[in-house]
Amino acid sequence: MIYRRALHTSSLLTNGKVLVSGGVNSTDYYNNSTELYDPLTEAWTVSGRMNCVRAMHTASVLMNGKVLVAGGDDSRNTLNTAELYEPTTGIWTMTRTMNFRRFGHMVSILPNGKVLVIAGSNGTRFLNSAELYDPSTETWTTTGKIGVARFDFTASVLTNGKVLIAGGVTDENVGQGTELYDPSTGNWTAAGNMNTQRFGHTASILTNGQVLVAGGFSDKFINIAELYDPSTGIWTITGSMHNARSFHTASVLNDGKVLVAGGYNSSGFSNSSELYDPLTRTWLITDGLHHSRFQHTATVLKNGKILITGGSINNDFLNSTEIY
């Protein structure tokens, strides 16, 4: 990449390019730079700067092809600002602000095209608020509050259109609780507990509709993985990863397998990668990253390859990228 960055976002645009936005490139410098990766030329080019510097924000590709960036932190303040990226011009424009300032939140695009923003932190406390962005009116409206305020959790849109949130850090402990959001009612209901408390984990929607949760941290780094079955609401333990890890990435490949890469564990920063096979429910070690990294991103390209970008290691922020 042109710029070093971690805690940034990566978005696959409808034209096949990848937009990387914001992040941090030193302990005290947050940025508003963005850049584009073109898989056809394998080249990076600078794109328009966001109006606000931000890291630990979210980025969502809307049905109209624009990218909505929301919230985050600018090193001094927690943000409620949001802005839209127009791929045809490379220009960012401000849209309506969220009702709540937040970073470390999660975001899900609902089947109706609205964007659900969930929980996170306002810099003082964890949040239980959630809100919806309507691209047609460019407005935010509050929706049902989650039962347990949380940070560093996962959010997954199930095949039935509901949204599953799992784990994270809560006011009391590291959570193993999960909740379901029903877009038709705007309400959250408690779902079955995971078998393991965790934050800094990943959640992946498998081709059979189940959710694979892997890794994370509780009182130790975790290699345990488990499956959520939406038809029963039950979590079951599946094969454990070979390497415990947190703050890694997980990508569903075209063949249905899941690639996890990098992260952090008791041995330090990791470059290891492994594949989960849903048919055998086992993990296989695969080719490792060239550079150990965490707080990076992974994007599944239209050609099926995986683009890994940035991250950090030992307070060194990376501009290196890799293709799997």
LINTAVEN-V77534 format. One record per residue. N is the residue number from 0. PSI is psi in whole degrees, 0 to 359 (NA if undefined). NEAR is the number of other ideal C-beta (glycine too) atoms within 10 Angstrom. D_CENTER is the distance of its C-alpha to the mean C-alpha in Angstrom with 1 decimal. Layout:
n psi near d_center
N PSI NEAR D_CENTER
N PSI NEAR D_CENTER
This chain:
n psi near d_center
0 166 16 19.8
1 324 13 22.2
2 144 18 20.4
3 143 20 19.1
4 149 29 15.6
5 166 24 12.8
6 34 24 10.1
7 186 31 10.0
8 154 25 8.1
9 130 21 9.3
10 130 21 10.5
11 113 18 13.1
12 164 17 16.0
13 339 13 18.7
14 3 11 21.1
15 348 13 19.2
16 164 19 18.4
17 126 20 15.1
18 121 22 14.5
19 132 27 13.2
20 134 27 13.4
21 209 26 14.3
22 193 32 13.4
23 142 25 16.1
24 10 21 18.8
25 177 13 21.0
26 344 9 21.3
27 15 7 22.7
28 105 13 21.6
29 150 21 18.7
30 164 21 18.9
31 14 18 18.8
32 151 20 19.3
33 156 26 17.7
34 160 19 18.6
35 137 18 18.7
36 129 24 18.9
37 110 13 21.5
38 336 17 21.5
39 323 8 25.2
40 348 9 26.3
41 33 10 23.7
42 151 9 24.1
43 139 18 22.0
44 147 12 23.4
45 139 12 23.0
46 183 20 21.9
47 147 15 22.6
48 143 16 21.5
49 160 21 19.5
50 337 13 21.9
51 139 20 20.1
52 144 20 18.8
53 149 29 15.3
54 164 24 12.6
55 34 26 9.7
56 185 29 9.6
57 157 25 7.6
58 131 21 8.9
59 130 19 10.2
60 116 18 12.9
61 167 17 15.8
62 337 12 18.5
63 4 11 20.9
64 346 13 18.9
65 163 20 18.1
66 126 21 14.8
67 120 22 14.1
68 135 29 12.7
69 138 26 13.0
70 206 26 13.7
71 195 33 12.9
72 144 23 15.7
73 19 20 18.6
74 342 12 20.1
75 326 9 22.7
76 151 14 21.2
77 138 19 18.3
78 146 25 17.8
79 6 18 18.3
80 154 21 18.8
81 151 23 17.1
82 160 21 18.2
83 137 17 18.4
84 128 25 18.6
85 109 14 21.4
86 332 18 21.1
87 338 8 24.9
88 341 10 25.8
89 18 15 22.9
90 141 12 23.5
91 137 22 21.4
92 143 13 22.9
93 142 13 22.3
94 185 19 21.7
95 148 14 22.4
96 152 15 20.9
97 163 20 18.9
98 337 14 21.2
99 139 19 19.4
100 139 20 18.2
101 149 30 14.8
102 163 24 12.2
103 23 25 9.4
104 176 28 9.1
105 158 23 6.9
106 145 21 7.9
107 138 22 9.6
108 120 18 12.3
109 161 15 15.4
110 334 11 18.2
111 3 11 20.4
112 349 13 18.2
113 159 18 17.4
114 123 21 14.0
115 119 21 13.4
116 133 27 12.0
117 128 26 12.1
118 219 27 13.5
119 207 30 12.4
120 148 21 15.3
121 12 20 18.1
122 344 14 19.2
123 322 8 21.9
124 162 10 20.6
125 150 20 17.7
126 149 22 17.5
127 7 17 18.1
128 154 20 18.2
129 151 26 16.5
130 159 19 17.4
131 135 17 17.5
132 128 24 17.8
133 109 14 20.5
134 334 18 20.5
135 332 9 24.2
136 351 9 25.3
137 43 14 22.6
138 156 11 22.8
139 137 21 20.8
140 142 12 22.2
141 149 13 21.5
142 187 19 21.0
143 143 16 21.5
144 146 15 20.4
145 159 19 18.6
146 325 13 21.1
147 120 20 19.6
148 140 20 17.9
149 162 29 14.8
150 146 21 12.2
151 48 25 9.5
152 188 30 9.3
153 155 22 7.4
154 132 22 8.2
155 131 21 9.8
156 115 17 12.4
157 166 17 15.5
158 339 13 18.3
159 3 11 20.4
160 348 13 18.2
161 162 20 17.4
162 127 22 14.1
163 123 22 13.6
164 146 27 12.1
165 135 27 12.8
166 209 26 13.8
167 178 29 12.9
168 130 21 15.5
169 179 20 18.2
170 333 12 21.4
171 322 8 23.4
172 189 10 21.5
173 128 19 18.5
174 151 26 17.8
175 1 19 18.3
176 155 20 18.7
177 156 25 16.9
178 155 22 17.5
179 135 18 17.7
180 130 25 17.7
181 109 14 20.5
182 335 18 20.3
183 336 8 24.1
184 340 10 24.9
185 17 14 22.1
186 153 12 22.4
187 142 22 20.5
188 147 12 22.2
189 138 12 21.8
190 179 19 21.0
191 145 15 22.0
192 143 14 21.0
193 163 21 19.3
194 341 13 21.8
195 133 19 20.0
196 141 20 18.7
197 150 29 15.4
198 166 22 12.6
199 25 24 10.2
200 183 29 10.0
201 157 24 8.1
202 130 20 9.1
203 134 20 10.4
204 117 18 12.9
205 166 16 16.1
206 340 12 18.8
207 5 11 21.0
208 349 13 18.6
209 162 18 17.9
210 125 20 14.6
211 119 22 14.4
212 133 28 13.0
213 139 26 13.6
214 203 27 14.4
215 195 31 13.6
216 144 23 16.4
217 258 19 19.0
218 355 8 22.5
219 168 9 21.8
220 144 20 19.2
221 136 24 18.6
222 1 18 19.2
223 139 20 19.6
224 151 25 17.7
225 161 20 18.4
226 137 17 18.4
227 128 25 18.4
228 109 14 20.9
229 335 18 20.6
230 336 9 24.4
231 340 9 25.4
232 18 12 22.7
233 141 11 23.3
234 134 21 21.3
235 142 12 23.0
236 137 13 22.6
237 188 19 22.3
238 142 16 23.0
239 147 16 21.7
240 156 19 20.1
241 330 12 22.7
242 127 19 20.8
243 148 20 19.1
244 153 31 15.8
245 160 21 13.0
246 40 25 10.1
247 186 28 10.3
248 157 24 8.5
249 132 21 9.5
250 132 19 10.8
251 119 18 13.4
252 168 15 16.5
253 335 10 19.2
254 5 10 21.4
255 348 13 19.1
256 163 19 18.5
257 125 21 15.2
258 121 20 14.8
259 143 27 13.3
260 137 26 13.9
261 206 26 14.7
262 198 31 13.7
263 140 23 16.3
264 191 21 19.1
265 341 9 22.7
266 354 12 23.9
267 208 10 21.7
268 140 19 19.2
269 145 25 18.8
270 7 16 19.2
271 152 21 19.6
272 150 24 18.1
273 159 22 18.9
274 135 16 18.9
275 129 25 18.9
276 111 14 21.6
277 336 19 21.4
278 320 8 25.2
279 347 10 26.3
280 40 14 23.4
281 162 13 23.7
282 142 22 21.9
283 129 13 23.5
284 134 12 23.2
285 182 14 22.6
286 129 12 23.0
287 161 14 21.3
288 153 18 19.6
289 332 11 22.3
290 129 17 20.6
291 145 20 19.1
292 151 30 15.8
293 171 22 12.9
294 30 25 10.2
295 183 28 10.1
296 158 23 8.2
297 130 20 9.4
298 129 20 10.5
299 115 16 13.0
300 166 15 16.0
301 338 12 18.7
302 4 10 21.0
303 350 10 18.9
304 163 14 18.3
305 127 18 15.1
306 119 21 14.6
307 131 26 13.4
308 137 27 13.5
309 214 25 14.5
310 191 30 13.5
311 161 25 16.3
312 123 20 19.2
313 46 7 22.0
314 14 7 21.3
315 120 13 21.5
316 136 22 18.8
317 145 21 18.6
318 5 15 19.1
319 150 15 19.6
320 156 21 17.8
321 152 19 18.5
322 131 12 18.8
323 NA 17 18.9
